[in-house]
Amino acid sequence: MRRIALILWLAVAACGASPANADSLRCQGQLVRDGDSMAEVLDACGTPDFEDRWIGQGALGFGLPMQEWTYNPGARRLIQTVVFRGDRVMAVNSDAGYGFQPRALPPSGDCDPGLITPGLTKYRLLQACGPPLTDVGYFITATRIYEPGFTLPLGRNGGSFIYRERWTYDFGPNRLRRTIQLDNARVVAIMLGNRGR
């Protein structure tokens, strides 16, 4: 009987607890979640390790600017990203891997092209390979979302706005150039080009 009572008590205690959701971020004992302001996130988590602004104020005429902040807490914890629409948190996501010791960005294309794989975040790509030789970014409306759980405002035809970028890296004369397609700051495709310079 005592064993059953203990099991019931543990089940009730577990239900009453409120751990951080997958769509929230805990910083210094404070919980950051959807709807929080940029100021509240800065108060809780400090300055991000990387800021990525997707559109300028009033661009495309459909609303508020969007940006993603990346927090790299080191090798023992997962990298977290916070997506803002205007001044408010729209989504909190975990990166696919653990943090690392950031370094000064290498020269463009100073990496092993084999490191560039689908799912890689823009932050990790920059840390591994430096800035691209060329880049272009634009919005598209798509019904397919590459990043699980990642949502953007619905477009006119029921699709979602996705910020697509194409970055080109030159790895020198002995290797082919790579054009990297990023959707919402994540690598989704790698295309081979001509030989580099």
Phi, psi and omega in degrees: 000317179298322180297317178296317179298319179295317179297315178298318180297316178297321179295317179295318180296320180294323179291327181282340180289152180234077178292163179296134177289168174295336180259034176219165183225131178257124179231121176048044177082355179255145181258127176256131181211176181311137177093343178293152180274164176302319180298320179294321179293317177298319178299318184281317191246348182081189181290134179290160177285336181207134176241132181232105179273125184271324177219154176277166180305124176077004180296144179063356176064023181240018172141205188283153176293154179238149174207160180236130175254136179248131176247121181252098186276004180106179191292345184261357181225157180287145172292140180240144174239144178238121181259129179249143166243112190068234182259004188243144177294127178256328181201148173236127183230151172267142175288169181285351184213180181282162178292178182203171178280111179296156179223171174298141182298134177287168174299158181304128176076014181270065179202173174279119181303337178294345178286341184273110183226155176304142181096342180297135180279160178301320180301312180294321178299314178297319180294325182278317191240359181076186180289154180285163174294314175222154176209150176216145180223147181198160177268146171230162172253125183220153177265345180260129176252123184282327184268115181302133178079357182268125181234150175229167182303145179291141176276181183297326184260023179085358177274185178243148175285127178238134176271112183256135176233149173235115180252137176246131176246140176249117183258017177099174188291344182266003182224159176278145173294156176237132169255121185256127175262126177244130172245123182052046175066023176233138177292127177239341180205148177234123181242135180277145179237204178286174175295147180285181179266000000 
